Amino acid sequence: MTEENMIYIEHSKNKKKIPPNNQLGFGTHFTDHMFMMNYSVEEGWHQAKIMPYQPLTLDPASKVFHYGQAIFEGLKAYRAPDGRILLFRPQENIDRMNRSNERMSIPKLDTDVVLNALKQLIKLDENWIPTAPGMSLYIRPFVIATQAVLGVAPSEEYKFIIIMSPVGAYYGDRINPIKIFVESQYVRAVEGGVGEAKAAGNYGATFKSQKLAKEQGYSQVMWLDGIQHKYVEEVGSMNVFFNMNGTIVTPALSGSILAGITRNSVIQLLTHWGLPVEERKISINEIYESGHVSEAFGTGTAVVIAPIGEMYWNGQTLLIAEGSLGALTQKVYDTLTGIQNGAIEDLFGWTMQVN
């Protein structure tokens, strides 16, 4: 065990066999090491260490099990053609993680500590970074409440953990447009709630609708606002964009929508190309009745860009771009992934080199 920049490192003595690319899937295999850091009221964040990947041991009374104090993030590391290891806007992930922490009454994390942990962990397990097109090393930082007290109050103890997983494309064939089920009964979040936080419970609340949608042949659920069931918010694990007569429209951040980092990047990219972009309320009726939606796509860390070929709402099917991949969607995907993996020059200063 060695000490580097206040992080203790315990090397794994039992290295795993790295699976071949065609067996990766998404989030099913994990690297040899993980990062962990503890929090207590008396000591703050402390005991930062990299250790062999292993199960956690938690008291059954840990508050995460009873009151849902848990947040997470998702980002990726890429192997560039010249061998560099690149992260895509990691500062934005850390900032968003701390906004989620604030909303869930979890102590703030130090940005420099988190970045240092990320870099050291990635360097240690860099052999796990896939090099095939469309593949990457998915990184999952998360915080859970661990104080073993059944009082309804914020925990006074936490664990911050980072695990990593080599992944293929989220939907398998990333170019194949997906089919979306528009949810009209259940809601994901409301303004003033925790919808804009990347809190674990936000995702658990979507599983019922997701199951019903998949039973009908749809891969994702589009959520409408929680009050009027009228305005489009987001799609499962993605923000959403619509090309309407050449203007790219995306729902405005309202407090119930996750402020996606890929979303923000796409807006900057489209603006850089001189295309008109609107962030505003957009009703499901407008999408169905306007006849002007030529393309639609979702954005997110896991999917990057996912073209939408079909939507289903209240018995009505809407075919978009004839169910095929639109030219603008393809251009956004190619450019963004090219910047992420170092194949295209980064004019925006988004990438951070690890090695």
N, C-alpha and C positions, 0 to 999 in steps of 0.2 A: 504494500500500500504506500503510495507516494502523495506528496502535497504539491499542488500546482494552483497558484492563485486562490488559495483558501478552499479548494475543492479536493477532497480526499478521493483517491482512485483505488478501487480494488478490482484487479483484473480477473476475468472469468478463467477458470482452469478447465472448463469443459465447453469448448467452442462447438456451436451448432453447425450442422451442414446447411449451407445457404441453398434454398430451393431454386430450381430452374425457373426461368422467366414465365414459362407457360403454366406454372403452378402457383403463381403469386396470389392471384385474386386481390382482394382489398382488405387489409387489416387482419389477416389470418396467420401470418408469420411475424416473429419479433426478433430483434437483434440480440446480440449476446449481453448487452449492458443496458442499464437504466440509470437515471439520475433521481436522487431523492433529497429533499430538504425539509426540515421540521420547523414548526412555529409554536412558540409558547408566549404567553403574555409577558413572562419574566425575561425571556432571552430574545424575543423577536424571531426572525428567520435565522436558523442556525443549523449546524451539522450537515453542510452541503457535501454530498458524496456521490460518486459514480460507483456503481456496484454491479455484480452479475444480475441479469434479469431473473426475477424470482417472485413468488407469491407474496402478498401482503398479509400480515397478521393484525387484525383489528378487534378491539373489544366490541361485543355485541351491542353495547350501549352507545357506541360512537354516533355522534349527532348526524353524520352523513346518512345513516340508515333511517333516521326518524324524521328529520326536518329538511333533508334535501339540499344541504349546503354543499354544492359541488359545481364547479365550472370547468370548462376545458377550452382548448384551442386546437387548431390544426394548421400545419404548414408543411412545406416540402423542401428537401434537399435534392439537387440535381447534379449530375456529372456532365460537365461541358465537354465538347469535342476535344479540347486541348488538355483535358484532365483536371481542370479546376472543379472544386465543389462549390456550388452556389446555393444561397438561400434567397427566397423571394420576399422582400419587404418584411423581414422578421420584426423590425421595430414596431410596425403596425400591429402585428399579432400581440406583442407584449403590451402595447398601449390598450388594445381592446380587452386583453385578459384582465388588466387592472380596472377597466371600466366595469367588467363583469364582476370582479371582486368587490368593487365599491357597491354595486347594486345588491350583492348577496351578503354584505357585511363581513367580507373576508379581508384580512390585512393585505396591503399593497405589497407587491414584489418589486425588488430592485432591478431595473432594466439591465444594468451592467452585469449583475450576477446571473441573470437568466441568459443573456447573450453568451457569456463565458461558458456557462454550463452546456448550452446548445452546441457551441463550437467544439468543446472538448469531447462531448459524447459522440458527435458525428465523426470527428477525427479517429476516435477509438474504434468505431464500427464502420468505417468508410467502405470496407469491402462489401458491405451489404447494399450499397447504392447501385441499383440496376442501371445499365447503360443502353438498353434497348429503347427505341422511340416510344414515347408516351408513358414511360415508366419512371419512377422516382422513389425516394425514401420518404415515406409519410411520417411526420413527427407529431406526437400527441402529448402536449403538456396539459396537466390538469391539477386541480386543487380539491382536496376533500377535507371535511371537518372530522376530527378524530377524538375530540374530548368525550369521555365516557360519562356523560351526565344527561339525564332525561328531563332537563329543564328546557322550556321553550324560550330559548335565548341564543344568540350567536355563540358558536364554539369559541373556546379560548385556546384550542390546539388544532393544528392543521398539518397536512403533508402536501408538499408540492412535488410532483413526480413528472418525469419525461420518459416516455417510451417511444420506440421507433419501429416502423414496419415497412419492408420493401413492398411496393404496390404496382399493380398494372393499372389500366384504365378503369375508372369507377364503374362504368356501365358496360364493361367488356369492349364491344366495338364502339369506340368513342365518336365515330363519324355518323353512326346510325341515329337519326332523330328519334326522340323519345315521345311517348304518349302520356298526356297529363289529364288527371281527373280533378275537376274543380269542386272543392268541398263546399257544400251549402248548408250542412247541418252543424258540424262541429267547428270550433274555432281554436286557433293556436295561441293567440295572445291578444291583449287589448292595450291601448295606450295607458301608460301609468303602471303597467305590470312589468314583467321581466322579459318580454319578448325581444328587446334589443340586447339583452345579456346572453352570452353563450353559456347558459345554465343547463345542467344535465336534464332537469325536469321538463324543459321546453321540448325536448326531443322525445322523451317517454310519452308525452301527451299526444304525440302525433301518430303513434303506432297503430291505433285502432283504425283511423282513416286510411293509413297506408296499407293495412291488411285488406280492407274492403276494396280499395282501388286496385290492388294487385289481383284480387279475385276476379275483377272485371277486365283484366288485361292492360292496366295502366301502371306505369313504372314510378310515377311520382304524383303527389297531391299539391294542387295549387290552393293556397289559403286566401280567403277573403277576410275583410276586416271584421272584428268581433262584435261590432255594434249593429251596423246596417246590413252586413253580409252582402256588400255591394262592391267594395273597392278591392282590387288585387293587392296582395301584400308580398308574399314570397312563395317559392315552390320548394317544399321539403328542405333539402340541404342546399338550396340555391336562391339567389336573387334572380330577378327575371327582367328581360328587355324585350320590347316590341318595336319592329321597324314599321312605322305607320306613314306611308307616303314620303319616305325618305327621312323622316324625323325619328330618331331613336328615343323611345319613351320608356322610363323605368319608374316604378313607384317611389315617391318621395319618402325619405326616412321619417317615420312618424312617432317613434318610441316603441312601436310594436314590431319593427322590422330589424333584422340583424344588419348592421353596417358592414357589409361584406368588403373585404380587401380586394378580392378579384373584381367586384362591382365597381369600386372606386378606380381601379386600374383601367377597366374597360371604358369608363366615362372619360378618363384622361386620354386614352388612346383614340377614341372616337373624336374628341374635341381637337386633338392634334392633327387628325386627318381632315379637319374642317367640316365635319358632319354635325348637323344640329342635334343636340341632346336636350331632352326635357326630363326633369325630375318633378313629378306631379302625381296627384291622385288620378288613377285610371280605373274606371268601372269595368266590370265584366261585361256589362251591356254594350259599352263603347267598343270593346274588342270584337264582340259578336256582330254588332249591327253596322259598324262603320264600313266594313268591306275593304279596309285599307291596310290590314296587317299582312305584309308580304313575307316577313320573317319573324321568328321569336326564338330566344335562346336563354338558357339559365347560366349563371356564373357562380363559381364557388371553388374553394381550395381543392376539394376532393375531385370534382368533375372538371375543373378549369372552365371549359365551355361545353354546354350540352344543347344542341339544336332541338327545338320543339317542333314536331311535325303534326301533332294532333292534340286537340283539347276536347274534353267532354264536360258539359255543364247542363244540368236539368233536362236531360234527354236529348240535347242538341250536340252534334259533333261538328267541330270546326277544323277543317284541314288547312294547314299552314304550309306555304311554299310547296303545295301539292304533296306534302308529306316527305319532302326531300331536304337536303342540306342546301341552305341559301348561300349565295356568294359572299355576302358581308359576314355572315356567321363563320364561314370558312376562313376568311381573311383575319378576323379577330382571333380565332383559334390559332392559326398558324403564327401570327405575330406574337401573341402573348406567350405561347409555349416556346417559341423561338428565343424570346428574351429570357424566359425562365431557365432554359437549359443551355444558354450561352451561345446558341447558333446564330442569333441576330444581335446586332449592337444594341445595348441598353442606353437609349437616349434620355431616360427618365431617372436614372440613378436608383433603380428599384432593387437590383441584385446586390448581395453582399457575399464576398468571397470568404470561404471558411479556411482553405489551405493556402 
